[in-house]
Amino acid sequence: MLHGHSERLAIAYGLLSTSDDTPIRITKNLRICEDCHAFCKLVSRLYQRELVVRDASRFHCFQDGFCSCADLW
């Protein structure tokens, strides 16, 4: 499930190694895929964490199951 999706691995590591009130920030040099975008929304809702993902074209700020790009990326 995690093969080939580095942001999923980074989120899993962030969840394990940071405190609950710390936002998880991820930077990648490629565009985020649709599956990982949906995964980030799910994680932000289930774990009540803020995720900030910087891809090749923009920032995605995930909070409470919603993304700042309004799914128009």
Predicted model as a PDB file, atoms N, CA, C, CB and O in Angstrom, pLDDT in the B-factor column:
MODEL        1                                                                  
ATOM      1  N   MET A   1       0.816  -1.197   0.000  1.00 54.00           N  
ATOM      2  CA  MET A   1       0.000   0.000   0.000  1.00 54.00           C  
ATOM      3  C   MET A   1       0.861   1.263   0.000  1.00 54.00           C  
ATOM      4  CB  MET A   1      -0.929  -0.003   1.201  1.00 54.00           C  
ATOM      5  O   MET A   1       0.462   2.279  -0.569  1.00 54.00           O  
ATOM      6  N   LEU A   2       2.011   1.211   0.618  1.00 51.00           N  
ATOM      7  CA  LEU A   2       2.864   2.396   0.705  1.00 51.00           C  
ATOM      8  C   LEU A   2       3.913   2.459  -0.400  1.00 51.00           C  
ATOM      9  CB  LEU A   2       3.546   2.432   2.044  1.00 51.00           C  
ATOM     10  O   LEU A   2       4.620   3.461  -0.516  1.00 51.00           O  
ATOM     11  N   HIS A   3       4.030   1.412  -1.212  1.00 61.00           N  
ATOM     12  CA  HIS A   3       5.066   1.352  -2.234  1.00 61.00           C  
ATOM     13  C   HIS A   3       4.883   2.457  -3.276  1.00 61.00           C  
ATOM     14  CB  HIS A   3       5.061  -0.017  -2.912  1.00 61.00           C  
ATOM     15  O   HIS A   3       3.815   2.581  -3.876  1.00 61.00           O  
ATOM     16  N   GLY A   4       5.914   3.246  -3.482  1.00 68.00           N  
ATOM     17  CA  GLY A   4       5.883   4.279  -4.501  1.00 68.00           C  
ATOM     18  C   GLY A   4       5.208   5.572  -4.102  1.00 68.00           C  
ATOM     19  O   GLY A   4       5.064   6.464  -4.937  1.00 68.00           O  
ATOM     20  N   HIS A   5       4.798   5.702  -2.879  1.00 80.00           N  
ATOM     21  CA  HIS A   5       4.127   6.915  -2.420  1.00 80.00           C  
ATOM     22  C   HIS A   5       4.893   7.458  -1.212  1.00 80.00           C  
ATOM     23  CB  HIS A   5       2.623   6.633  -2.060  1.00 80.00           C  
ATOM     24  O   HIS A   5       4.563   7.148  -0.067  1.00 80.00           O  
ATOM     25  N   SER A   6       5.899   8.258  -1.474  1.00 86.00           N  
ATOM     26  CA  SER A   6       6.785   8.727  -0.410  1.00 86.00           C  
ATOM     27  C   SER A   6       6.062   9.594   0.616  1.00 86.00           C  
ATOM     28  CB  SER A   6       7.937   9.502  -1.006  1.00 86.00           C  
ATOM     29  O   SER A   6       6.443   9.592   1.787  1.00 86.00           O  
ATOM     30  N   GLU A   7       5.039  10.331   0.214  1.00 88.00           N  
ATOM     31  CA  GLU A   7       4.341  11.171   1.182  1.00 88.00           C  
ATOM     32  C   GLU A   7       3.567  10.327   2.193  1.00 88.00           C  
ATOM     33  CB  GLU A   7       3.391  12.129   0.462  1.00 88.00           C  
ATOM     34  O   GLU A   7       3.399  10.745   3.339  1.00 88.00           O  
ATOM     35  N   ARG A   8       3.099   9.157   1.792  1.00 90.00           N  
ATOM     36  CA  ARG A   8       2.432   8.271   2.753  1.00 90.00           C  
ATOM     37  C   ARG A   8       3.423   7.760   3.794  1.00 90.00           C  
ATOM     38  CB  ARG A   8       1.770   7.084   2.027  1.00 90.00           C  
ATOM     39  O   ARG A   8       3.095   7.672   4.977  1.00 90.00           O  
ATOM     40  N   LEU A   9       4.617   7.429   3.358  1.00 90.00           N  
ATOM     41  CA  LEU A   9       5.651   7.008   4.308  1.00 90.00           C  
ATOM     42  C   LEU A   9       6.020   8.150   5.246  1.00 90.00           C  
ATOM     43  CB  LEU A   9       6.900   6.512   3.562  1.00 90.00           C  
ATOM     44  O   LEU A   9       6.208   7.938   6.444  1.00 90.00           O  
ATOM     45  N   ALA A  10       6.124   9.355   4.705  1.00 92.00           N  
ATOM     46  CA  ALA A  10       6.466  10.514   5.521  1.00 92.00           C  
ATOM     47  C   ALA A  10       5.375  10.804   6.550  1.00 92.00           C  
ATOM     48  CB  ALA A  10       6.693  11.740   4.633  1.00 92.00           C  
ATOM     49  O   ALA A  10       5.680  11.158   7.689  1.00 92.00           O  
ATOM     50  N   ILE A  11       4.119  10.660   6.165  1.00 94.00           N  
ATOM     51  CA  ILE A  11       3.015  10.878   7.099  1.00 94.00           C  
ATOM     52  C   ILE A  11       3.039   9.832   8.197  1.00 94.00           C  
ATOM     53  CB  ILE A  11       1.667  10.848   6.365  1.00 94.00           C  
ATOM     54  O   ILE A  11       2.857  10.160   9.370  1.00 94.00           O  
ATOM     55  N   ALA A  12       3.261   8.572   7.831  1.00 93.00           N  
ATOM     56  CA  ALA A  12       3.329   7.504   8.839  1.00 93.00           C  
ATOM     57  C   ALA A  12       4.455   7.775   9.828  1.00 93.00           C  
ATOM     58  CB  ALA A  12       3.535   6.128   8.165  1.00 93.00           C  
ATOM     59  O   ALA A  12       4.264   7.616  11.034  1.00 93.00           O  
ATOM     60  N   TYR A  13       5.613   8.179   9.343  1.00 94.00           N  
ATOM     61  CA  TYR A  13       6.729   8.504  10.229  1.00 94.00           C  
ATOM     62  C   TYR A  13       6.395   9.713  11.102  1.00 94.00           C  
ATOM     63  CB  TYR A  13       8.001   8.775   9.411  1.00 94.00           C  
ATOM     64  O   TYR A  13       6.711   9.729  12.291  1.00 94.00           O  
ATOM     65  N   GLY A  14       5.759  10.721  10.513  1.00 95.00           N  
ATOM     66  CA  GLY A  14       5.378  11.908  11.270  1.00 95.00           C  
ATOM     67  C   GLY A  14       4.387  11.609  12.372  1.00 95.00           C  
ATOM     68  O   GLY A  14       4.483  12.166  13.465  1.00 95.00           O  
ATOM     69  N   LEU A  15       3.433  10.731  12.093  1.00 95.00           N  
ATOM     70  CA  LEU A  15       2.451  10.351  13.116  1.00 95.00           C  
ATOM     71  C   LEU A  15       3.116   9.616  14.277  1.00 95.00           C  
ATOM     72  CB  LEU A  15       1.352   9.473  12.503  1.00 95.00           C  
ATOM     73  O   LEU A  15       2.733   9.786  15.434  1.00 95.00           O  
ATOM     74  N   LEU A  16       4.113   8.800  13.954  1.00 95.00           N  
ATOM     75  CA  LEU A  16       4.800   8.032  14.997  1.00 95.00           C  
ATOM     76  C   LEU A  16       5.792   8.860  15.806  1.00 95.00           C  
ATOM     77  CB  LEU A  16       5.520   6.869  14.376  1.00 95.00           C  
ATOM     78  O   LEU A  16       5.999   8.587  16.989  1.00 95.00           O  
ATOM     79  N   SER A  17       6.405   9.863  15.191  1.00 95.00           N  
ATOM     80  CA  SER A  17       7.529  10.532  15.845  1.00 95.00           C  
ATOM     81  C   SER A  17       7.255  11.945  16.347  1.00 95.00           C  
ATOM     82  CB  SER A  17       8.659  10.581  14.913  1.00 95.00           C  
ATOM     83  O   SER A  17       8.145  12.561  16.934  1.00 95.00           O  
ATOM     84  N   THR A  18       6.052  12.480  16.135  1.00 94.00           N  
ATOM     85  CA  THR A  18       5.761  13.834  16.609  1.00 94.00           C  
ATOM     86  C   THR A  18       4.605  13.808  17.588  1.00 94.00           C  
ATOM     87  CB  THR A  18       5.442  14.770  15.432  1.00 94.00           C  
ATOM     88  O   THR A  18       3.830  12.853  17.632  1.00 94.00           O  
ATOM     89  N   SER A  19       4.499  14.865  18.366  1.00 93.00           N  
ATOM     90  CA  SER A  19       3.392  14.957  19.324  1.00 93.00           C  
ATOM     91  C   SER A  19       2.089  15.284  18.588  1.00 93.00           C  
ATOM     92  CB  SER A  19       3.690  16.036  20.407  1.00 93.00           C  
ATOM     93  O   SER A  19       2.105  15.698  17.429  1.00 93.00           O  
ATOM     94  N   ASP A  20       0.979  15.095  19.270  1.00 91.00           N  
ATOM     95  CA  ASP A  20      -0.335  15.229  18.642  1.00 91.00           C  
ATOM     96  C   ASP A  20      -0.670  16.649  18.197  1.00 91.00           C  
ATOM     97  CB  ASP A  20      -1.384  14.756  19.586  1.00 91.00           C  
ATOM     98  O   ASP A  20      -1.490  16.824  17.295  1.00 91.00           O  
ATOM     99  N   ASP A  21      -0.073  17.644  18.791  1.00 90.00           N  
ATOM    100  CA  ASP A  21      -0.408  19.020  18.431  1.00 90.00           C  
ATOM    101  C   ASP A  21       0.534  19.619  17.384  1.00 90.00           C  
ATOM    102  CB  ASP A  21      -0.393  19.881  19.664  1.00 90.00           C  
ATOM    103  O   ASP A  21       0.380  20.781  17.011  1.00 90.00           O  
ATOM    104  N   THR A  22       1.499  18.843  16.911  1.00 94.00           N  
ATOM    105  CA  THR A  22       2.471  19.325  15.935  1.00 94.00           C  
ATOM    106  C   THR A  22       1.981  19.054  14.516  1.00 94.00           C  
ATOM    107  CB  THR A  22       3.840  18.663  16.163  1.00 94.00           C  
ATOM    108  O   THR A  22       1.637  17.914  14.203  1.00 94.00           O  
ATOM    109  N   PRO A  23       1.938  20.067  13.645  1.00 95.00           N  
ATOM    110  CA  PRO A  23       1.566  19.817  12.251  1.00 95.00           C  
ATOM    111  C   PRO A  23       2.652  18.998  11.549  1.00 95.00           C  
ATOM    112  CB  PRO A  23       1.331  21.151  11.502  1.00 95.00           C  
ATOM    113  O   PRO A  23       3.834  19.114  11.874  1.00 95.00           O  
ATOM    114  N   ILE A  24       2.251  18.191  10.606  1.00 96.00           N  
ATOM    115  CA  ILE A  24       3.194  17.405   9.815  1.00 96.00           C  
ATOM    116  C   ILE A  24       3.409  18.142   8.503  1.00 96.00           C  
ATOM    117  CB  ILE A  24       2.673  15.939   9.571  1.00 96.00           C  
ATOM    118  O   ILE A  24       2.453  18.415   7.778  1.00 96.00           O  
ATOM    119  N   ARG A  25       4.662  18.465   8.195  1.00 96.00           N  
ATOM    120  CA  ARG A  25       5.004  19.203   6.979  1.00 96.00           C  
ATOM    121  C   ARG A  25       5.825  18.309   6.061  1.00 96.00           C  
ATOM    122  CB  ARG A  25       5.783  20.505   7.316  1.00 96.00           C  
ATOM    123  O   ARG A  25       6.815  17.711   6.481  1.00 96.00           O  
ATOM    124  N   ILE A  26       5.402  18.226   4.807  1.00 95.00           N  
ATOM    125  CA  ILE A  26       6.060  17.363   3.824  1.00 95.00           C  
ATOM    126  C   ILE A  26       6.349  18.190   2.579  1.00 95.00           C  
ATOM    127  CB  ILE A  26       5.177  16.114   3.477  1.00 95.00           C  
ATOM    128  O   ILE A  26       5.499  18.952   2.119  1.00 95.00           O  
ATOM    129  N   THR A  27       7.555  18.035   2.036  1.00 94.00           N  
ATOM    130  CA  THR A  27       7.934  18.690   0.793  1.00 94.00           C  
ATOM    131  C   THR A  27       8.321  17.622  -0.214  1.00 94.00           C  
ATOM    132  CB  THR A  27       9.098  19.696   1.015  1.00 94.00           C  
ATOM    133  O   THR A  27       9.095  16.716   0.094  1.00 94.00           O  
ATOM    134  N   LYS A  28       7.783  17.733  -1.407  1.00 89.00           N  
ATOM    135  CA  LYS A  28       8.151  16.791  -2.466  1.00 89.00           C  
ATOM    136  C   LYS A  28       8.325  17.563  -3.765  1.00 89.00           C  
ATOM    137  CB  LYS A  28       7.077  15.667  -2.625  1.00 89.00           C  
ATOM    138  O   LYS A  28       7.750  18.637  -3.946  1.00 89.00           O  
ATOM    139  N   ASN A  29       9.120  17.006  -4.662  1.00 89.00           N  
ATOM    140  CA  ASN A  29       9.420  17.715  -5.904  1.00 89.00           C  
ATOM    141  C   ASN A  29       8.515  17.303  -7.060  1.00 89.00           C  
ATOM    142  CB  ASN A  29      10.856  17.482  -6.286  1.00 89.00           C  
ATOM    143  O   ASN A  29       8.662  17.817  -8.169  1.00 89.00           O  
ATOM    144  N   LEU A  30       7.583  16.385  -6.821  1.00 88.00           N  
ATOM    145  CA  LEU A  30       6.617  15.976  -7.829  1.00 88.00           C  
ATOM    146  C   LEU A  30       5.216  16.366  -7.377  1.00 88.00           C  
ATOM    147  CB  LEU A  30       6.705  14.455  -8.091  1.00 88.00           C  
ATOM    148  O   LEU A  30       4.992  16.688  -6.210  1.00 88.00           O  
ATOM    149  N   ARG A  31       4.291  16.334  -8.304  1.00 89.00           N  
ATOM    150  CA  ARG A  31       2.907  16.660  -7.969  1.00 89.00           C  
ATOM    151  C   ARG A  31       2.288  15.527  -7.161  1.00 89.00           C  
ATOM    152  CB  ARG A  31       2.080  16.928  -9.247  1.00 89.00           C  
ATOM    153  O   ARG A  31       2.579  14.357  -7.412  1.00 89.00           O  
ATOM    154  N   ILE A  32       1.450  15.859  -6.209  1.00 90.00           N  
ATOM    155  CA  ILE A  32       0.785  14.861  -5.376  1.00 90.00           C  
ATOM    156  C   ILE A  32      -0.256  14.119  -6.225  1.00 90.00           C  
ATOM    157  CB  ILE A  32       0.118  15.528  -4.126  1.00 90.00           C  
ATOM    158  O   ILE A  32      -0.981  14.740  -7.002  1.00 90.00           O  
ATOM    159  N   CYS A  33      -0.326  12.807  -6.076  1.00 89.00           N  
ATOM    160  CA  CYS A  33      -1.290  12.022  -6.858  1.00 89.00           C  
ATOM    161  C   CYS A  33      -2.665  12.061  -6.174  1.00 89.00           C  
ATOM    162  CB  CYS A  33      -0.800  10.544  -7.021  1.00 89.00           C  
ATOM    163  O   CYS A  33      -2.791  12.455  -5.015  1.00 89.00           O  
ATOM    164  N   GLU A  34      -3.673  11.646  -6.918  1.00 91.00           N  
ATOM    165  CA  GLU A  34      -5.049  11.691  -6.407  1.00 91.00           C  
ATOM    166  C   GLU A  34      -5.238  10.779  -5.198  1.00 91.00           C  
ATOM    167  CB  GLU A  34      -6.032  11.297  -7.507  1.00 91.00           C  
ATOM    168  O   GLU A  34      -5.945  11.136  -4.256  1.00 91.00           O  
ATOM    169  N   ASP A  35      -4.610   9.607  -5.221  1.00 90.00           N  
ATOM    170  CA  ASP A  35      -4.720   8.684  -4.088  1.00 90.00           C  
ATOM    171  C   ASP A  35      -4.102   9.266  -2.825  1.00 90.00           C  
ATOM    172  CB  ASP A  35      -4.052   7.356  -4.422  1.00 90.00           C  
ATOM    173  O   ASP A  35      -4.685   9.170  -1.745  1.00 90.00           O  
ATOM    174  N   CYS A  36      -2.931   9.865  -2.957  1.00 91.00           N  
ATOM    175  CA  CYS A  36      -2.263  10.444  -1.792  1.00 91.00           C  
ATOM    176  C   CYS A  36      -3.011  11.674  -1.286  1.00 91.00           C  
ATOM    177  CB  CYS A  36      -0.814  10.812  -2.134  1.00 91.00           C  
ATOM    178  O   CYS A  36      -3.022  11.941  -0.084  1.00 91.00           O  
ATOM    179  N   HIS A  37      -3.632  12.421  -2.188  1.00 94.00           N  
ATOM    180  CA  HIS A  37      -4.435  13.573  -1.794  1.00 94.00           C  
ATOM    181  C   HIS A  37      -5.612  13.112  -0.932  1.00 94.00           C  
ATOM    182  CB  HIS A  37      -4.940  14.344  -3.042  1.00 94.00           C  
ATOM    183  O   HIS A  37      -5.907  13.707   0.105  1.00 94.00           O  
ATOM    184  N   ALA A  38      -6.273  12.050  -1.373  1.00 94.00           N  
ATOM    185  CA  ALA A  38      -7.391  11.491  -0.595  1.00 94.00           C  
ATOM    186  C   ALA A  38      -6.899  10.910   0.729  1.00 94.00           C  
ATOM    187  CB  ALA A  38      -8.123  10.401  -1.408  1.00 94.00           C  
ATOM    188  O   ALA A  38      -7.574  11.040   1.751  1.00 94.00           O  
ATOM    189  N   PHE A  39      -5.723  10.268   0.717  1.00 94.00           N  
ATOM    190  CA  PHE A  39      -5.137   9.714   1.932  1.00 94.00           C  
ATOM    191  C   PHE A  39      -4.842  10.820   2.951  1.00 94.00           C  
ATOM    192  CB  PHE A  39      -3.850   8.939   1.599  1.00 94.00           C  
ATOM    193  O   PHE A  39      -5.100  10.653   4.143  1.00 94.00           O  
ATOM    194  N   CYS A  40      -4.310  11.931   2.487  1.00 95.00           N  
ATOM    195  CA  CYS A  40      -4.009  13.056   3.386  1.00 95.00           C  
ATOM    196  C   CYS A  40      -5.284  13.615   4.012  1.00 95.00           C  
ATOM    197  CB  CYS A  40      -3.265  14.170   2.625  1.00 95.00           C  
ATOM    198  O   CYS A  40      -5.298  13.946   5.198  1.00 95.00           O  
ATOM    199  N   LYS A  41      -6.347  13.723   3.230  1.00 96.00           N  
ATOM    200  CA  LYS A  41      -7.620  14.201   3.780  1.00 96.00           C  
ATOM    201  C   LYS A  41      -8.142  13.239   4.842  1.00 96.00           C  
ATOM    202  CB  LYS A  41      -8.664  14.372   2.660  1.00 96.00           C  
ATOM    203  O   LYS A  41      -8.641  13.668   5.883  1.00 96.00           O  
ATOM    204  N   LEU A  42      -8.027  11.947   4.582  1.00 96.00           N  
ATOM    205  CA  LEU A  42      -8.486  10.938   5.536  1.00 96.00           C  
ATOM    206  C   LEU A  42      -7.681  10.984   6.829  1.00 96.00           C  
ATOM    207  CB  LEU A  42      -8.396   9.546   4.919  1.00 96.00           C  
ATOM    208  O   LEU A  42      -8.257  10.941   7.916  1.00 96.00           O  
ATOM    209  N   VAL A  43      -6.367  11.070   6.726  1.00 96.00           N  
ATOM    210  CA  VAL A  43      -5.507  11.120   7.911  1.00 96.00           C  
ATOM    211  C   VAL A  43      -5.792  12.373   8.728  1.00 96.00           C  
ATOM    212  CB  VAL A  43      -4.022  11.077   7.506  1.00 96.00           C  
ATOM    213  O   VAL A  43      -5.847  12.311   9.956  1.00 96.00           O  
ATOM    214  N   SER A  44      -5.972  13.503   8.063  1.00 96.00           N  
ATOM    215  CA  SER A  44      -6.232  14.747   8.800  1.00 96.00           C  
ATOM    216  C   SER A  44      -7.546  14.670   9.570  1.00 96.00           C  
ATOM    217  CB  SER A  44      -6.261  15.943   7.838  1.00 96.00           C  
ATOM    218  O   SER A  44      -7.684  15.272  10.635  1.00 96.00           O  
ATOM    219  N   ARG A  45      -8.503  13.933   9.032  1.00 97.00           N  
ATOM    220  CA  ARG A  45      -9.785  13.794   9.728  1.00 97.00           C  
ATOM    221  C   ARG A  45      -9.698  12.763  10.856  1.00 97.00           C  
ATOM    222  CB  ARG A  45     -10.887  13.393   8.735  1.00 97.00           C  
ATOM    223  O   ARG A  45     -10.159  13.027  11.967  1.00 97.00           O  
ATOM    224  N   LEU A  46      -9.117  11.600  10.586  1.00 96.00           N  
ATOM    225  CA  LEU A  46      -9.077  10.529  11.585  1.00 96.00           C  
ATOM    226  C   LEU A  46      -8.185  10.852  12.776  1.00 96.00           C  
ATOM    227  CB  LEU A  46      -8.606   9.254  10.943  1.00 96.00           C  
ATOM    228  O   LEU A  46      -8.532  10.553  13.918  1.00 96.00           O  
ATOM    229  N   TYR A  47      -7.033  11.463  12.506  1.00 95.00           N  
ATOM    230  CA  TYR A  47      -6.070  11.730  13.571  1.00 95.00           C  
ATOM    231  C   TYR A  47      -6.137  13.162  14.098  1.00 95.00           C  
ATOM    232  CB  TYR A  47      -4.679  11.445  13.077  1.00 95.00           C  
ATOM    233  O   TYR A  47      -5.382  13.526  14.999  1.00 95.00           O  
ATOM    234  N   GLN A  48      -7.040  13.978  13.541  1.00 95.00           N  
ATOM    235  CA  GLN A  48      -7.182  15.378  13.966  1.00 95.00           C  
ATOM    236  C   GLN A  48      -5.832  16.097  13.929  1.00 95.00           C  
ATOM    237  CB  GLN A  48      -7.784  15.454  15.389  1.00 95.00           C  
ATOM    238  O   GLN A  48      -5.457  16.795  14.871  1.00 95.00           O  
ATOM    239  N   ARG A  49      -5.115  15.910  12.822  1.00 95.00           N  
ATOM    240  CA  ARG A  49      -3.799  16.527  12.642  1.00 95.00           C  
ATOM    241  C   ARG A  49      -3.830  17.438  11.425  1.00 95.00           C  
ATOM    242  CB  ARG A  49      -2.694  15.449  12.486  1.00 95.00           C  
ATOM    243  O   ARG A  49      -4.586  17.213  10.480  1.00 95.00           O  
ATOM    244  N   GLU A  50      -3.008  18.457  11.466  1.00 96.00           N  
ATOM    245  CA  GLU A  50      -2.836  19.329  10.315  1.00 96.00           C  
ATOM    246  C   GLU A  50      -1.679  18.792   9.480  1.00 96.00           C  
ATOM    247  CB  GLU A  50      -2.580  20.807  10.753  1.00 96.00           C  
ATOM    248  O   GLU A  50      -0.599  18.525  10.007  1.00 96.00           O  
ATOM    249  N   LEU A  51      -1.905  18.634   8.183  1.00 96.00           N  
ATOM    250  CA  LEU A  51      -0.867  18.197   7.262  1.00 96.00           C  
ATOM    251  C   LEU A  51      -0.635  19.308   6.252  1.00 96.00           C  
ATOM    252  CB  LEU A  51      -1.256  16.860   6.553  1.00 96.00           C  
ATOM    253  O   LEU A  51      -1.585  19.836   5.672  1.00 96.00           O  
ATOM    254  N   VAL A  52       0.614  19.659   6.043  1.00 96.00           N  
ATOM    255  CA  VAL A  52       0.963  20.646   5.036  1.00 96.00           C  
ATOM    256  C   VAL A  52       1.891  19.958   4.046  1.00 96.00           C  
ATOM    257  CB  VAL A  52       1.634  21.921   5.674  1.00 96.00           C  
ATOM    258  O   VAL A  52       2.996  19.543   4.397  1.00 96.00           O  
ATOM    259  N   VAL A  53       1.428  19.842   2.803  1.00 95.00           N  
ATOM    260  CA  VAL A  53       2.201  19.167   1.760  1.00 95.00           C  
ATOM    261  C   VAL A  53       2.522  20.183   0.679  1.00 95.00           C  
ATOM    262  CB  VAL A  53       1.423  17.944   1.168  1.00 95.00           C  
ATOM    263  O   VAL A  53       1.625  20.803   0.107  1.00 95.00           O  
ATOM    264  N   ARG A  54       3.812  20.347   0.403  1.00 94.00           N  
ATOM    265  CA  ARG A  54       4.260  21.230  -0.681  1.00 94.00           C  
ATOM    266  C   ARG A  54       4.647  20.347  -1.847  1.00 94.00           C  
ATOM    267  CB  ARG A  54       5.464  22.149  -0.237  1.00 94.00           C  
ATOM    268  O   ARG A  54       5.610  19.585  -1.756  1.00 94.00           O  
ATOM    269  N   ASP A  55       3.905  20.439  -2.952  1.00 90.00           N  
ATOM    270  CA  ASP A  55       4.279  19.675  -4.134  1.00 90.00           C  
ATOM    271  C   ASP A  55       4.898  20.609  -5.166  1.00 90.00           C  
ATOM    272  CB  ASP A  55       3.053  18.938  -4.727  1.00 90.00           C  
ATOM    273  O   ASP A  55       5.260  21.738  -4.833  1.00 90.00           O  
ATOM    274  N   ALA A  56       5.024  20.165  -6.401  1.00 89.00           N  
ATOM    275  CA  ALA A  56       5.722  20.944  -7.429  1.00 89.00           C  
ATOM    276  C   ALA A  56       5.009  22.240  -7.789  1.00 89.00           C  
ATOM    277  CB  ALA A  56       5.890  20.111  -8.670  1.00 89.00           C  
ATOM    278  O   ALA A  56       5.640  23.167  -8.296  1.00 89.00           O  
ATOM    279  N   SER A  57       3.712  22.322  -7.536  1.00 89.00           N  
ATOM    280  CA  SER A  57       2.992  23.511  -7.985  1.00 89.00           C  
ATOM    281  C   SER A  57       2.346  24.344  -6.885  1.00 89.00           C  
ATOM    282  CB  SER A  57       1.952  23.107  -8.934  1.00 89.00           C  
ATOM    283  O   SER A  57       2.067  25.522  -7.106  1.00 89.00           O  
ATOM    284  N   ARG A  58       2.095  23.770  -5.694  1.00 92.00           N  
ATOM    285  CA  ARG A  58       1.399  24.543  -4.665  1.00 92.00           C  
ATOM    286  C   ARG A  58       1.508  23.892  -3.292  1.00 92.00           C  
ATOM    287  CB  ARG A  58      -0.064  24.711  -5.038  1.00 92.00           C  
ATOM    288  O   ARG A  58       2.044  22.793  -3.142  1.00 92.00           O  
ATOM    289  N   PHE A  59       0.991  24.593  -2.307  1.00 94.00           N  
ATOM    290  CA  PHE A  59       0.849  24.056  -0.959  1.00 94.00           C  
ATOM    291  C   PHE A  59      -0.542  23.450  -0.813  1.00 94.00           C  
ATOM    292  CB  PHE A  59       1.089  25.159   0.113  1.00 94.00           C  
ATOM    293  O   PHE A  59      -1.525  23.997  -1.311  1.00 94.00           O  
ATOM    294  N   HIS A  60      -0.611  22.322  -0.131  1.00 96.00           N  
ATOM    295  CA  HIS A  60      -1.886  21.712   0.233  1.00 96.00           C  
ATOM    296  C   HIS A  60      -1.919  21.667   1.752  1.00 96.00           C  
ATOM    297  CB  HIS A  60      -2.062  20.270  -0.403  1.00 96.00           C  
ATOM    298  O   HIS A  60      -1.076  21.021   2.374  1.00 96.00           O  
ATOM    299  N   CYS A  61      -2.879  22.342   2.346  1.00 97.00           N  
ATOM    300  CA  CYS A  61      -3.039  22.343   3.798  1.00 97.00           C  
ATOM    301  C   CYS A  61      -4.290  21.538   4.134  1.00 97.00           C  
ATOM    302  CB  CYS A  61      -3.135  23.807   4.366  1.00 97.00           C  
ATOM    303  O   CYS A  61      -5.411  21.964   3.857  1.00 97.00           O  
ATOM    304  N   PHE A  62      -4.081  20.367   4.736  1.00 97.00           N  
ATOM    305  CA  PHE A  62      -5.177  19.458   5.069  1.00 97.00           C  
ATOM    306  C   PHE A  62      -5.534  19.636   6.538  1.00 97.00           C  
ATOM    307  CB  PHE A  62      -4.796  17.978   4.768  1.00 97.00           C  
ATOM    308  O   PHE A  62      -4.671  19.565   7.412  1.00 97.00           O  
ATOM    309  N   GLN A  63      -6.809  19.866   6.796  1.00 96.00           N  
ATOM    310  CA  GLN A  63      -7.286  20.021   8.163  1.00 96.00           C  
ATOM    311  C   GLN A  63      -8.741  19.575   8.227  1.00 96.00           C  
ATOM    312  CB  GLN A  63      -7.130  21.492   8.650  1.00 96.00           C  
ATOM    313  O   GLN A  63      -9.568  20.011   7.425  1.00 96.00           O  
ATOM    314  N   ASP A  64      -9.049  18.701   9.190  1.00 96.00           N  
ATOM    315  CA  ASP A  64     -10.417  18.196   9.392  1.00 96.00           C  
ATOM    316  C   ASP A  64     -11.001  17.555   8.133  1.00 96.00           C  
ATOM    317  CB  ASP A  64     -11.325  19.328   9.849  1.00 96.00           C  
ATOM    318  O   ASP A  64     -12.206  17.647   7.897  1.00 96.00           O  
ATOM    319  N   GLY A  65     -10.167  16.911   7.329  1.00 96.00           N  
ATOM    320  CA  GLY A  65     -10.644  16.203   6.149  1.00 96.00           C  
ATOM    321  C   GLY A  65     -10.824  17.066   4.920  1.00 96.00           C  
ATOM    322  O   GLY A  65     -11.357  16.603   3.912  1.00 96.00           O  
ATOM    323  N   PHE A  66     -10.393  18.304   4.983  1.00 96.00           N  
ATOM    324  CA  PHE A  66     -10.521  19.218   3.828  1.00 96.00           C  
ATOM    325  C   PHE A  66      -9.152  19.739   3.441  1.00 96.00           C  
ATOM    326  CB  PHE A  66     -11.478  20.407   4.150  1.00 96.00           C  
ATOM    327  O   PHE A  66      -8.251  19.841   4.274  1.00 96.00           O  
ATOM    328  N   CYS A  67      -9.007  20.067   2.160  1.00 96.00           N  
ATOM    329  CA  CYS A  67      -7.754  20.624   1.654  1.00 96.00           C  
ATOM    330  C   CYS A  67      -7.970  22.078   1.254  1.00 96.00           C  
ATOM    331  CB  CYS A  67      -7.223  19.797   0.452  1.00 96.00           C  
ATOM    332  O   CYS A  67      -9.054  22.464   0.817  1.00 96.00           O  
ATOM    333  N   SER A  68      -6.921  22.871   1.410  1.00 95.00           N  
ATOM    334  CA  SER A  68      -7.001  24.290   1.075  1.00 95.00           C  
ATOM    335  C   SER A  68      -7.193  24.528  -0.429  1.00 95.00           C  
ATOM    336  CB  SER A  68      -5.747  24.999   1.550  1.00 95.00           C  
ATOM    337  O   SER A  68      -7.646  25.600  -0.829  1.00 95.00           O  
ATOM    338  N   CYS A  69      -6.853  23.544  -1.257  1.00 92.00           N  
ATOM    339  CA  CYS A  69      -7.020  23.711  -2.707  1.00 92.00           C  
ATOM    340  C   CYS A  69      -8.449  23.429  -3.148  1.00 92.00           C  
ATOM    341  CB  CYS A  69      -6.062  22.794  -3.459  1.00 92.00           C  
ATOM    342  O   CYS A  69      -8.773  23.607  -4.322  1.00 92.00           O  
ATOM    343  N   ALA A  70      -9.319  22.987  -2.223  1.00 90.00           N  
ATOM    344  CA  ALA A  70     -10.725  22.679  -2.510  1.00 90.00           C  
ATOM    345  C   ALA A  70     -10.848  21.626  -3.608  1.00 90.00           C  
ATOM    346  CB  ALA A  70     -11.478  23.951  -2.920  1.00 90.00           C  
ATOM    347  O   ALA A  70     -11.801  21.641  -4.387  1.00 90.00           O  
ATOM    348  N   ASP A  71      -9.891  20.724  -3.662  1.00 87.00           N  
ATOM    349  CA  ASP A  71      -9.855  19.631  -4.659  1.00 87.00           C  
ATOM    350  C   ASP A  71      -9.840  20.124  -6.088  1.00 87.00           C  
ATOM    351  CB  ASP A  71     -11.038  18.722  -4.472  1.00 87.00           C  
ATOM    352  O   ASP A  71     -10.351  19.448  -6.981  1.00 87.00           O  
ATOM    353  N   LEU A  72      -9.266  21.289  -6.320  1.00 82.00           N  
ATOM    354  CA  LEU A  72      -9.159  21.864  -7.669  1.00 82.00           C  
ATOM    355  C   LEU A  72      -7.716  21.876  -8.158  1.00 82.00           C  
ATOM    356  CB  LEU A  72      -9.724  23.289  -7.688  1.00 82.00           C  
ATOM    357  O   LEU A  72      -7.341  22.741  -8.950  1.00 82.00           O  
ATOM    358  N   TRP A  73      -6.927  20.961  -7.712  1.00 69.00           N  
ATOM    359  CA  TRP A  73      -5.514  20.941  -8.067  1.00 69.00           C  
ATOM    360  C   TRP A  73      -5.355  20.309  -9.405  1.00 69.00           C  
ATOM    361  CB  TRP A  73      -4.681  20.204  -7.027  1.00 69.00           C  
ATOM    362  O   TRP A  73      -4.235  20.189  -9.902  1.00 69.00           O  
TER     363      TRP A  73                                                      
ENDMDL                                                                          
END                                                                             
